[in-house]
């Protein structure tokens, strides 16, 4: 089956690798334009662009996939199906109606429609998530679902470990959907939740919440973003790994530096900071951070 693939992120690049190794190898990959990234604001290609070049698949990076020129490029590839995964931009009419468009979404729809389903599932303490293959419509991840498979969320899962498993599952399910062409069923509105895009305030650990919730925030943001604790001098201490304990080591919001690890007092329990990143420095074990503070 002839396919065109739209995607941008590292997750989407992993799904592209699987699709390219199947009988449904895309004839064209469409991704977002290169963007300035990092402290040096160096122009950087999206992960899907790098993957397409490595796989030697024709690549297009339009300013908008909905422009006449971008749509003409897709039409020239003559796809039977357009496949989408974490594209990161709205696909509008008439493109929506010109092709059958299958979307790979890493959640058990209708739970966690939206931009950050993996992170929000971990933050919420969900015991399971999964991957849904759905037909793309004008609504936000509200189209009919063709395939859906559950994946457990382990108590130690981070975004990195969970997304790796979901990438593999997403690639397998997309290929299965193209092979078998299963019928799609409408989602309905019962159980709908929305995974809002991550904002800067999501990174800041709110000590007015229980420690177990803050541990989930740290896991949900590791290793791609990282959480942070506000320090008394107005700077932030990055937090990459943490562990909730029942003991009240310090008052809520107070950072205790008296033990073997820095510990954040929370509304319920405390949060041991196992791996931290001081401002302007690299990540380090919490014990090393304490030794540097005391020396």
N, C-alpha and C positions, 0 to 999 in steps of 0.2 A: 504494500500500500504506500502511495506517495504521500509524504508528510512534509510540512514546514514546521519549524520549532521556534517558539518565542519564549525567551527566558533571560534572566540577568544574573542571579545570585550564585553563590557557591553550591547551594542546594540544587538549583536548576542546572548547573554545570554537571553535577553528578548524575542527574536524571538524563541529561543529553548523552553522556557517555554510554549509558545503558541502551538508550534508543538507537544510537549510532551503531551499536554492535548487534542489532536485530535486523530482521527483514524489512523493517520500516525506517531505515536510515533516512534522516531528513535530506532533502535536496537543497534546502536553504535554512539558515539560522538567522533570526532577527533578534537583536538585543539593543540595549540603550547606548547612547553615545558615550565615549570616554569622558571621564570627569576628573577634576583636580581632587586629590585625596592626600591625607596625612598632613603632618606639620609643614612639609615643604610644598604642599599643594601641587604635587607632581601629577601630570595628566596620566590617568591609569585606565586601562581597559576593564570592563566588567568580566567576571570569571567566565561567563558563557562565551564572550568573544575570544578569550584565550583558548577555551576548549574547542571552539569551532575551527580556529586556525590550526591547532594541534591535530584535529581530526580531518583537516583538509576539506571542510564543508564550506560552501559559498556563504558569505557573511554579509549582512546589511545592518547598519547602525543609524537608522533615520532619527531625526529630531522627534518625529511623531509617527507611530505605526499607522495612524489613521489618515495621514496625508495621501494625496493622490499618487505620488511617486512611490511611496512605500507599498501601497496596495497593489500598484502595477507590478512591482518587483515580486510580491507574493503570487500574483496571478500568473506571472511568467513561469513559476515553478510548478504550476498545475497540480496543487495538492488535492488529494482526496480528503484529508483531515489536517487541520491546523492544531498542533499540540502546544499547550501553554503551561509554564511552571514558573512561579515567582518572577513574573515579567516586571512588575513594579510600576506599570502605567496603565491607565484606563483604556480598554479596547472598546471602541464605539461603533455605531452604525455609520456606514453600511457594511463595514468589515464583519461585524457580528453576524450578519445575515448572509454574507457571501459564501461562508464555509461552515461545515461542521467543526466546532472548536471544542476540544477536550482539554480540561484543565486538571492538573495534578495539585491537590490541596492537602497539606499535612495536618488534617484534623478529622474527627468523626463528625462531619457535617450532619445536622445544622449547628453543632457546637463549634465555637471558635471560627466563625466567618471573619475574614479580614486579614490584616497585614502581618500580625505576629502570633500565629496560632500555637507554635511550639513553646515560645516563651510564656504565653498566658496560661497554657495548660500546666506547665511546671509551677508557675506562681500560684495558681489556684489549688494546687495539691491534688490534681486529678490523678487517679490511679491508672487510667488508660488514655491513650490518644490513638492516632492511626493515620491512614491516608485514604482520601476519597478521590475517585475519578469522576468528574462531573462535566456536564455540557455547559459551556459558558453562555450566560445570558446577560442582560443589561443590569440585573440586580447584583448586589455584593455577595458573591459566592453562594447565590441562592438557586442556581440552576439544578436540574434533575441529576441525580447520582446514578452512575452506571455500575461502579464497583466500590467496595469499601472494606478495608481490613483493619482490625484492631491491633495495637501495639502497646504492651504494658509500659508504664513509667516506673522505673526503679527508684527507691528512696535516695539513691546516690546519683541519679542521672543529672547531667548538665545539659545545656543546649547542645554542646558539642557531641556528647555521646548519643543523645536521643536523635538529633538530626541526622547523624550518620546512619542509624538504622532506618529512619524514615526515608532517607534518600534512596537506599537500596530497595525498600518496599515500594516507593513511588515509581521507580524505573520498572520494576517487575509488573506492577499493576497497570501501568500505561501500556506496556507491550501486550499484556493479557487483554486489555480492552480493545486494542487494535486487532489482535488475533481473533477474538471470539465475538466481538461486536455485541455485547450484552445489552438488553434494553435498559433504558434509564427510567428511574422513578422519581416523581416530585418529592422534594424534601418535606414539605409541610412547615409549619411555624412553631410547633411544639419543641421546646428545648433549645431554641435559638439563643446563642450568646455571640458577642462580638469581641474579636481580638484586636483592640486598638493598637495603632502604630506606637512603637516605643518612643517616649519623650525623655528629655533630660531629667525630669523629676522622677522618672521610674528608676533611675540609677541610685538615687540617694536613699540610704537605708533610714527609715523612719522608726526611731526607737520607741515611739508610742504604740508600736505593734508588737505582738508576741515574737519571740526569737525564732520559733519554728517557721513563721511566715517569712522572716528576713532571710533565713537560710535558703528557702526556696527561691527568693529573689536573686540571691547570689548565684545559685545553680542555674537559674534561667538566663542569666546574663553572661555566663562564662562558657567559652573563652572569647566571645566575639565583641562584647561591649564592656562588661565589668561593672560591679556596683561600687558604691563609695560611701564613706562616713565623713560628715562635716567635722572639721577640727576647730579648736578654739581660736586659732589664728586666722580663720576665714578660708583656709585651704581645705582640700579634700584628700582623704586617704583612700586610695583604690582598694577594693576588696575582691579577690579572685576565688578564694575558697574560705568557707566558714562552717562552723558546726554549732548547732543550738544545744544548750545545756539547761537543765531545770533550775539550777542554783541561781540565786540573785547575787551576782558578784558586785554590781554597782547600780546606782540609781539610773532610771531610764534616761538615755542620752549621754551618760557619763562613760568615758573610755578609760577603763582601768588598765594601768601599766605596771601593776605590782606583782603579777604572777609570771609564769613561764610564757604566756601568750597575751597579746592585747585582747581585752574582752569588753564588748559593748553591752552596757546595761539596757534591758528592754522592758516593756510593760509587763511581760510574763517571761521569766527566765533570762538567759544571757546568751550572747553570741560570741563564741571564740573565733578570732580572726586568724585563720591558719596561713593564708598567703595574702600579702598586702603589697601595695605599690605606693610609696611616698611620692609627693609631688616632684616631678622632674627626674625621677629615678626609675629603675627597672623593678619588676615584681620580685619579691623575696619572701622567705618564710617569716611568719609573724614573730618567731623567736629572734631572728636576726634583726628585725626592725626594733625590737625592744632593746637588744644589746647596743644598737647604734644610738638610741635615745639616751641610754644610761651612761655611755662612754663620754 
